[in-house]
Amino acid sequence: MVRLCKTEDDLAAVLAHEISHVQGQHGLKTIKNSRLTSAFTIIGTEAAKTYGPVPLSKLTEAFQGSITDITSALMKNGYSRDLEREADKGAVTILARVGYDPGALIVMLTEMKKQLKPGGQDFAKTHPDPNDRIADIRPLISGGLAATPVSTERQKRFKAVMTNL
């Protein structure tokens, strides 16, 4: 995504989206939900097998493995589509508060749309359709979170850094 950024505002939009995930504790929520699902699956499976007490060591071992599996799944599958939408809305607010153009998120979503492969294993697998995401955030932007003019100095700095990547 960083290489797709043409301005510092674009980069700020990508980072603000990720910061919004952190602020909303989306990773923690995702892991908790997965952990509960995994725990109930393990308990149900063991209970069905033995219909009696499960040895504590076996259950503990299964839980430890499930935590690793859950973390791996989060890295592979990403956040839910609802959490992605929530992060988009949070990003718009962050961008406006710190003086970047909230419209840069629309620019990046449009760029993302160009890069997506239908049915692919990339962002299309875990993220809502970019058109839907744009439709969700456009009212926030036009509702008072106005665009900030791009600073010439900031753009020069951005281009210098990107050239060295």
QUICOR-V984251 format. One record per pair of residues at least 24 apart in sequence whose C-alpha atoms are under 8 Angstrom apart, sorted by the first residue. I is the first residue (numbers start at 1). J is the second residue. Records with the same first field share a line. If there is no record, write none. Layout:
# QUICOR-V984251
I->J / J
This chain:
# QUICOR-V984251
3->162
4->108 / 111
5->108
7->155 / 158 / 159
8->154 / 155 / 158
9->100 / 101 / 104 / 150
10->104 / 105 / 107 / 108
12->95 / 100
13->91 / 92 / 95 / 102 / 104 / 105 / 108
14->105 / 108
16->90 / 91 / 92 / 94 / 95
17->87 / 88 / 90 / 91
18->87 / 91
19->91
20->86 / 87 / 88 / 90 / 91 / 94
21->83 / 84 / 87
24->87
26->79 / 83
27->74 / 79
30->74 / 79 / 80
31->70 / 71 / 74
34->70
35->66 / 67 / 70
38->66
39->63 / 66
77->125 / 126
78->126
79->126 / 127
80->126 / 127
81->126 / 127 / 128
84->127 / 128
85->128 / 133 / 136
88->133 / 137
89->136 / 137 / 140
92->137 / 140 / 141 / 145
93->145
96->145 / 146 / 147 / 148
99->148
100->147 / 148 / 150
101->146 / 147 / 148 / 149 / 150
102->141 / 145 / 146 / 147 / 148
103->141 / 147
106->134 / 138
109->133 / 134
